[in-house]
Amino acid sequence: MEGVKLDKWGYEVKTRSDSCVSAINAYYHQVLSYGRERRVILEAAEHDKDCVLANILAAHFMASNNPSKASAYIHAAESRLEGATSYEKAVFEAVCYLISKDRDDDVAVDLHFKLLKIFPRDLVSLKRVQVLCFYMGRPDLSLAIVDQVLPYNQLEEYVYGMLAFPLLELGRIADAEEAAKKGFEINKQDFWVQHALCHVLQYECRFQEAVRFMEECSSTWSSCSSFMYTHNWWHVSLCYLEGHSPMSKVLEVYDNHIWKELERIDAMPPEVYLNALGLLLRVHVRGKLDIFGDRLKMLAGRVKDKANWYLEWHFDLLILWALAFTGELSKAEDLLKGLKSRFSMMIKKKQQIMQIGLQARVVDIFIGELGILLVISLTDFVLAEALYEYGRGNDQKALDLLGPDFDANFCKMIGASDEQLDVFNEVWYIMLLNTGQAAKAIEVIEKRIKKREGAPFTWRLLERAYQTTNNHKAAIAGEKAKALEAAYFK
């Protein structure tokens, strides 16, 4: 058709500009590869200011970068909607609703299901809705929607990474490994597939294999966004930690591959701080933070800037701990009060929508990694308050807040994977041990070991709990930990 061109997926776009379509396709690649150049979509709108697809995708990008300018792109797209193709209209409807402030997450997901049923090759729309499902704590929905489009994308790069991740979150580790390996065969520079394979190896306590694999892949990461680059290195550092590698190796990763990212002109500091904080909390739980000198204090000095607050709930939790731990109590209290205030201002409808699990309640709307407005909830707000108290050294108060049946897996909607959430379980174990709740600690740590036997730190925690109760099994746990420590990273 005259004035209509085909995009990467083979779907019709109303434009006469080859440059516009090229920029749209470049944007697709940047999104799926977690690239640094997603702003290329703005060039598409410049090449054809009347292109509906270019404008609505630009609006989505701007929603996370300069929200005040997103509306101009929405209006530009809406003004030409009548003459748009059916594909463009479907994308416009899904994206426009997704970035609306008063949206219902379930409706947003349904719109994407509808879009992808008609246009199943649109993997960027698949990625968009999977991110939303992630923050809804619904890996089941994420898997359902990728299963819907998979028959139409059997040989496509990036789709198997998007299949692998919800499988991981659902505990289907073998299936996740199979999917990730298939994706890696198609494209060895699919960073999300690399990430998924690392998750598998890490979960199975194959730490040396995970490090070897990721370090071999690391030469391809220079084009990654700050989040993906530092997050992949965060995984490497965790494998060193869990595999009882010398702490100098962890410190080296932190300095050279996480903190150093901030030196790049195109770095996104909050994405770096998130992974840096996540690593330092792990180090602290293991009692090794002194080796890192004043690095946490330096990091806390950065994240006390309010410009870093309310971007992502997971990030806010880590900031709370860091500020409280480093003595920035007034700042920590300001952040905690701000979160409570944002919760209290949420309209009743949103609270009702998000009341799931253990009295979960809406806390805020924020803009996530792919620029999607997200409604976040958390179990009675307690994890935030508990981390604040834990940071201050008030273990008993923190434990009272979390209660005897805490499980971080109920907190998926903070925007964290099982691996990221696991540190909060470790914090809880430490609280139990520090407050004399050894019997409870033994109960939960033994359950953890049944699922994942190869982590020496967990055995050390169990050894400590047994010692507290004068249990003869302490020696057995200690020997198991020692054997695992000796087996890794010789």
C-alpha distance (Angstrom), angle and dihedral (degrees) to the residues before:
residue distance angle dihedral
M1 . . .
E2 3.78 . .
G3 3.79 111.6 .
V4 3.81 92.6 14.6
K5 3.80 125.5 105.6
L6 3.81 133.7 179.3
D7 3.77 123.6 -113.5
K8 3.82 127.4 -147.0
W9 3.79 91.2 -76.1
G10 3.78 93.1 50.9
Y11 3.82 92.7 -108.2
E12 3.78 123.6 139.1
V13 3.80 120.9 -100.6
K14 3.80 121.6 -173.8
T15 3.80 103.8 -127.0
R16 3.78 140.5 105.6
S17 3.80 91.9 -150.1
D18 3.78 119.7 100.2
S19 3.79 88.0 -171.2
C20 3.78 90.6 56.9
V21 3.81 92.7 54.2
S22 3.81 91.1 44.0
A23 3.81 90.1 54.7
I24 3.82 91.0 47.7
N25 3.80 90.1 51.9
A26 3.81 90.4 47.2
Y27 3.80 88.6 53.0
Y28 3.80 90.5 52.0
H29 3.79 88.9 55.2
Q30 3.79 93.1 47.7
V31 3.81 92.9 51.6
L32 3.79 95.3 46.9
S33 3.80 94.3 43.6
Y34 3.82 94.5 44.0
G35 3.78 87.9 -119.3
R36 3.78 130.5 176.1
E37 3.78 96.8 -125.0
R38 3.78 104.5 68.2
R39 3.76 90.0 128.9
V40 3.82 86.0 77.4
I41 3.82 85.2 93.0
L42 3.80 88.0 73.6
E43 3.79 87.7 63.1
A44 3.79 89.4 56.9
A45 3.80 90.0 57.6
E46 3.80 90.2 47.2
H47 3.81 91.8 52.4
D48 3.82 90.7 52.4
K49 3.80 116.0 12.5
D50 3.82 89.5 -174.4
C51 3.81 97.2 55.4
V52 3.79 108.4 114.8
L53 3.81 95.5 -159.0
A54 3.80 93.3 48.9
N55 3.79 92.0 49.4
I56 3.80 98.9 46.0
L57 3.81 92.0 47.3
A58 3.81 88.5 48.0
A59 3.80 88.7 51.4
H60 3.78 89.8 53.2
F61 3.80 91.0 50.2
M62 3.80 92.8 47.5
A63 3.80 92.1 49.6
S64 3.80 87.6 75.8
N65 3.79 98.7 35.4
N66 3.79 107.9 35.8
P67 3.81 109.8 -2.2
S68 3.78 93.4 -176.5
K69 3.80 89.5 66.2
A70 3.80 96.7 45.6
S71 3.81 92.7 81.9
A72 3.81 92.1 61.6
Y73 3.80 90.4 59.4
I74 3.80 91.6 45.8
H75 3.79 90.7 52.7
A76 3.81 91.1 47.1
A77 3.80 90.5 52.8
E78 3.80 93.5 44.1
S79 3.80 92.5 51.2
R80 3.82 91.0 60.3
L81 3.80 97.8 35.3
E82 3.78 95.9 107.4
G83 3.80 91.9 64.6
A84 3.81 95.7 40.7
T85 3.79 125.2 112.2
S86 3.81 120.5 -101.1
Y87 3.80 89.5 -106.2
E88 3.78 92.7 53.6
K89 3.79 91.3 47.9
A90 3.81 91.1 52.4
V91 3.80 92.6 49.3
F92 3.81 90.8 45.7
E93 3.80 92.1 52.8
A94 3.82 94.0 47.5
V95 3.80 96.8 44.2
C96 3.78 96.5 40.0
Y97 3.79 90.9 53.5
L98 3.80 92.2 43.1
I99 3.81 93.5 58.6
S100 3.80 94.8 41.6
K101 3.79 112.3 114.2
D102 3.79 97.7 -130.7
R103 3.75 98.9 43.9
D104 3.78 126.1 143.3
D105 3.81 109.1 -130.1
D106 3.79 93.1 -143.2
V107 3.80 91.1 55.2
A108 3.81 90.3 47.9
V109 3.79 90.1 53.7
D110 3.80 92.2 46.2
L111 3.80 91.0 52.6
H112 3.79 89.5 54.3
F113 3.80 92.0 47.1
K114 3.80 87.3 53.4
L115 3.82 92.7 46.6
L116 3.79 93.4 48.7
K117 3.78 93.6 46.1
I118 3.81 88.9 62.4
F119 3.82 97.1 31.9
P120 3.83 104.7 29.1
R121 3.81 96.5 164.0
D122 3.81 93.4 65.9
L123 3.80 98.1 106.0
V124 3.81 93.8 172.2
S125 3.79 89.8 62.2
L126 3.80 87.1 47.8
K127 3.80 89.9 53.0
R128 3.80 91.2 48.2
V129 3.78 94.6 53.9
Q130 3.80 93.2 42.4
V131 3.80 89.7 57.5
L132 3.78 88.6 51.7
C133 3.81 91.1 49.4
F134 3.81 88.8 50.3
Y135 3.79 91.7 57.9
M136 3.78 90.7 44.2
G137 3.80 88.6 57.0
R138 3.81 89.8 -121.4
P139 3.82 111.1 130.1
D140 3.81 86.6 157.0
L141 3.81 90.6 65.0
S142 3.79 90.6 43.9
L143 3.80 90.2 54.3
A144 3.80 93.1 45.4
I145 3.77 92.9 55.3
V146 3.80 95.2 47.1
D147 3.80 89.4 47.5
Q148 3.80 87.6 54.3
V149 3.81 93.5 57.8
L150 3.80 100.2 32.6
P151 3.84 96.3 90.0
Y152 3.82 88.4 61.0
N153 3.82 94.7 47.4
Q154 3.80 105.5 42.3
L155 3.80 94.8 138.1
E156 3.80 98.9 30.2
E157 3.78 121.5 120.6
Y158 3.82 117.4 -121.4
V159 3.81 96.4 23.5
Y160 3.80 95.1 93.7
G161 3.77 93.1 53.9
M162 3.78 87.2 54.3
L163 3.80 88.4 50.2
A164 3.79 94.1 47.3
F165 3.79 98.7 53.1
P166 3.83 100.1 60.1
L167 3.80 88.0 43.6
L168 3.80 87.5 57.0
E169 3.79 91.8 49.1
L170 3.80 89.9 50.6
G171 3.80 91.7 52.7
R172 3.80 94.3 -111.0
I173 3.78 93.0 134.0
A174 3.81 99.0 161.4
D175 3.81 91.8 50.1
A176 3.79 90.2 46.9
E177 3.80 90.9 52.4
E178 3.80 91.6 50.2
A179 3.82 91.8 50.2
A180 3.80 93.6 45.8
K181 3.80 92.8 49.3
K182 3.79 90.4 50.9
G183 3.79 89.9 51.4
F184 3.80 91.0 47.8
E185 3.80 90.2 53.6
I186 3.80 89.5 54.8
N187 3.81 95.9 45.2
K188 3.78 121.9 5.8
Q189 3.80 89.6 -169.1
D190 3.79 94.9 59.3
F191 3.79 97.4 121.7
W192 3.81 94.1 -165.8
V193 3.80 90.0 54.7
Q194 3.80 90.2 48.9
H195 3.80 87.8 50.4
A196 3.81 91.8 49.9
L197 3.80 92.5 50.9
C198 3.79 89.7 50.4
H199 3.81 89.2 52.4
V200 3.79 89.7 54.4
L201 3.79 95.0 48.0
Q202 3.78 91.9 44.7
Y203 3.80 93.4 49.5
E204 3.79 90.1 50.7
C205 3.82 89.9 49.7
R206 3.79 91.9 -116.8
F207 3.79 88.4 141.4
Q208 3.78 100.2 157.1
E209 3.79 91.3 48.4
A210 3.80 90.7 48.7
V211 3.80 93.1 51.1
R212 3.78 92.9 45.8
F213 3.81 91.3 49.8
M214 3.80 95.4 46.5
E215 3.79 94.9 44.6
E216 3.80 89.2 52.0
C217 3.80 88.7 52.3
S218 3.81 95.5 43.0
S219 3.80 95.5 87.9
T220 3.82 87.4 70.2
W221 3.81 95.3 54.6
S222 3.80 100.4 83.5
S223 3.81 91.2 95.6
C224 3.82 93.0 51.1
S225 3.78 122.2 111.6
S226 3.78 115.2 -103.3
F227 3.78 89.2 -100.7
M228 3.80 96.9 51.8
Y229 3.81 94.4 40.7
T230 3.80 95.2 51.0
H231 3.79 93.3 36.5
N232 3.80 92.5 56.6
W233 3.80 89.3 49.6
W234 3.81 88.6 46.4
H235 3.81 87.1 59.7
V236 3.79 90.4 50.6
S237 3.79 91.1 51.2
L238 3.82 91.4 48.9
C239 3.78 90.3 53.4
Y240 3.79 88.6 53.0
L241 3.81 89.8 49.2
E242 3.78 96.0 46.1
G243 3.77 92.5 42.7
H244 3.80 91.6 54.1
S245 3.78 94.4 -115.7
P246 3.82 117.3 166.8
M247 3.80 108.6 -76.5
S248 3.81 88.3 -124.5
K249 3.82 87.6 73.4
V250 3.80 91.2 55.9
L251 3.78 91.1 46.6
E252 3.79 90.2 50.6
V253 3.80 91.7 54.3
Y254 3.80 91.4 47.5
D255 3.81 94.2 50.8
N256 3.79 100.6 37.9
H257 3.79 103.9 32.7
I258 3.80 107.7 24.2
W259 3.79 110.7 27.9
K260 3.80 92.7 32.4
E261 3.81 89.5 60.3
L262 3.81 86.4 76.0
E263 3.81 88.8 70.3
R264 3.79 91.2 68.7
I265 3.78 116.5 99.6
D266 3.80 90.8 -137.1
A267 3.82 95.1 46.4
M268 3.81 120.2 130.4
P269 3.83 101.8 -143.5
P270 3.84 98.7 -160.2
E271 3.81 89.8 56.5
V272 3.81 88.8 53.0
Y273 3.80 94.1 45.2
L274 3.81 91.1 52.6
N275 3.79 93.2 58.7
A276 3.80 93.0 38.9
L277 3.81 91.9 54.3
G278 3.79 92.2 44.9
L279 3.79 90.0 55.0
L280 3.81 96.3 45.3
L281 3.80 92.0 50.5
R282 3.82 88.4 55.2
V283 3.80 90.1 49.5
H284 3.80 90.7 49.0
V285 3.81 92.9 50.9
R286 3.80 87.7 54.9
G287 3.80 91.1 51.9
K288 3.81 94.8 -117.2
L289 3.80 102.2 109.8
D290 3.80 93.2 110.8
I291 3.82 88.4 70.2
F292 3.80 87.6 64.5
G293 3.79 92.7 60.0
D294 3.80 113.6 -159.1
R295 3.80 95.4 -18.3
L296 3.80 94.8 112.6
K297 3.79 91.0 48.9
M298 3.79 89.3 50.6
L299 3.80 90.5 49.2
A300 3.80 92.2 47.3
G301 3.79 87.8 53.1
R302 3.79 88.5 60.0
V303 3.80 98.7 44.1
K304 3.80 94.9 47.5
D305 3.80 84.6 76.5
K306 3.81 104.4 102.8
A307 3.79 90.2 -137.5
N308 3.82 85.4 79.3
W309 3.79 95.0 52.2
Y310 3.79 128.5 98.5
L311 3.80 93.2 15.1
E312 3.78 95.4 112.7
W313 3.78 130.9 -2.5
H314 3.80 95.1 -133.6
F315 3.79 88.7 52.4
D316 3.82 91.8 49.7
L317 3.81 91.0 53.6
L318 3.79 92.0 53.4
I319 3.80 91.1 45.8
L320 3.81 90.4 52.5
W321 3.78 91.3 54.6
A322 3.82 93.9 45.6
L323 3.81 94.7 48.2
A324 3.79 92.9 46.8
F325 3.81 93.3 45.4
T326 3.82 94.3 49.8
G327 3.80 93.8 47.7
E328 3.79 98.0 -103.7
L329 3.78 88.2 132.2
S330 3.79 98.6 151.0
K331 3.80 90.3 53.1
A332 3.80 91.6 45.9
E333 3.79 90.5 50.6
D334 3.81 90.4 49.1
L335 3.80 90.5 53.3
L336 3.80 92.5 47.1
K337 3.80 91.7 48.3
G338 3.78 89.9 47.8
L339 3.77 92.0 53.7
K340 3.79 91.2 49.0
S341 3.79 90.8 48.2
R342 3.78 92.0 51.5
F343 3.76 89.5 50.7
S344 3.79 92.8 51.0
M345 3.80 91.0 51.1
M346 3.80 94.0 54.6
I347 3.76 112.0 112.5
K348 3.78 116.1 -111.7
K349 3.79 93.7 -113.1
K350 3.79 92.5 62.2
Q351 3.78 91.8 47.3
Q352 3.79 90.5 53.1
I353 3.80 92.5 46.6
M354 3.78 92.4 54.4
Q355 3.81 100.3 40.8
I356 3.78 100.1 118.7
G357 3.78 137.0 132.9
L358 3.77 115.5 5.6
Q359 3.83 101.0 2.5
A360 3.80 92.2 -57.6
R361 3.77 113.8 -171.7
V362 3.76 134.9 -168.4
V363 3.77 115.8 -99.0
D364 3.77 106.7 174.3
I365 3.76 152.0 -36.5
F366 3.78 115.1 -107.8
I367 3.77 139.6 162.0
G368 3.78 116.1 -103.3
E369 3.81 135.8 -154.7
L370 3.79 94.6 -70.4
G371 3.78 95.8 39.4
I372 3.79 96.9 -98.2
L373 3.77 119.6 148.1
L374 3.78 105.9 -122.6
V375 3.78 134.0 -165.8
I376 3.78 109.3 -145.0
S377 3.78 130.7 -161.0
L378 3.76 135.0 -176.9
T379 3.78 136.6 -170.8
D380 3.81 102.6 -82.6
F381 3.80 90.8 -45.1
V382 3.79 88.8 -83.8
L383 3.79 99.9 127.8
A384 3.81 91.8 60.8
E385 3.78 92.7 49.9
A386 3.80 91.9 43.2
L387 3.81 93.2 53.1
Y388 3.78 89.7 49.1
E389 3.81 90.5 53.1
Y390 3.81 92.2 42.6
G391 3.79 89.8 53.1
R392 3.80 89.4 52.6
G393 3.79 90.6 51.6
N394 3.81 95.5 -108.3
D395 3.79 96.3 133.4
Q396 3.79 95.6 162.2
K397 3.78 93.8 52.1
A398 3.80 91.0 45.6
L399 3.80 90.4 50.0
D400 3.80 91.7 48.5
L401 3.79 88.2 55.0
L402 3.79 94.7 50.1
G403 3.79 94.5 42.2
P404 3.81 131.3 -155.4
D405 3.80 97.2 -63.7
F406 3.79 102.2 48.6
D407 3.79 117.4 150.5
A408 3.79 119.7 173.9
N409 3.80 89.9 -151.3
F410 3.81 87.4 77.3
C411 3.82 87.5 64.8
K412 3.80 99.7 65.5
M413 3.78 91.4 127.1
I414 3.78 92.4 70.9
G415 3.80 84.3 81.2
A416 3.78 101.4 -103.1
S417 3.78 136.2 124.1
D418 3.79 122.5 -122.9
E419 3.79 88.0 -99.2
Q420 3.82 91.9 53.2
L421 3.79 91.9 45.2
D422 3.78 93.1 50.6
V423 3.80 93.4 79.0
F424 3.80 89.2 65.4
N425 3.79 89.0 57.1
E426 3.80 88.3 51.1
V427 3.80 89.8 50.6
W428 3.81 88.5 52.9
Y429 3.80 91.7 51.0
I430 3.80 89.8 51.9
M431 3.80 90.5 49.7
L432 3.79 90.5 52.1
L433 3.79 91.7 50.9
N434 3.80 94.4 43.8
T435 3.81 92.3 52.0
G436 3.79 98.0 47.0
Q437 3.80 96.9 -102.2
A438 3.80 92.2 132.2
A439 3.80 96.3 143.4
K440 3.78 91.5 55.9
A441 3.79 90.4 44.1
I442 3.81 90.7 54.0
E443 3.80 90.7 50.4
V444 3.80 95.9 52.9
I445 3.80 97.5 36.6
E446 3.81 91.8 51.6
K447 3.81 88.6 53.4
R448 3.78 90.0 50.3
I449 3.79 92.4 50.9
K450 3.80 91.4 52.6
K451 3.80 88.1 61.0
R452 3.79 96.4 40.9
E453 3.77 116.9 18.4
G454 3.78 101.0 169.0
A455 3.82 102.4 71.8
P456 3.82 110.3 101.2
F457 3.82 94.5 -162.2
T458 3.79 90.8 62.2
W459 3.78 90.2 52.7
R460 3.80 89.1 50.4
L461 3.80 89.4 53.8
L462 3.79 89.8 50.0
E463 3.80 90.6 48.1
R464 3.81 89.8 53.3
A465 3.81 91.7 49.0
Y466 3.81 92.0 49.4
Q467 3.81 91.2 48.2
T468 3.79 90.4 53.4
T469 3.80 90.2 56.6
N470 3.83 94.4 39.9
N471 3.79 89.1 -117.6
H472 3.82 114.3 166.6
K473 3.80 88.5 -138.2
A474 3.82 88.7 76.5
A475 3.80 90.7 85.0
I476 3.80 91.7 50.2
A477 3.80 92.0 50.0
G478 3.80 90.3 47.3
E479 3.80 92.4 51.7
K480 3.80 90.8 48.8
A481 3.79 91.0 51.1
K482 3.81 91.4 47.3
A483 3.80 92.3 51.0
L484 3.80 92.2 50.1
E485 3.80 92.0 46.5
A486 3.78 90.4 52.5
A487 3.81 92.6 47.6
Y488 3.79 96.8 57.5
F489 3.81 127.4 73.1
K490 3.79 97.2 -8.6
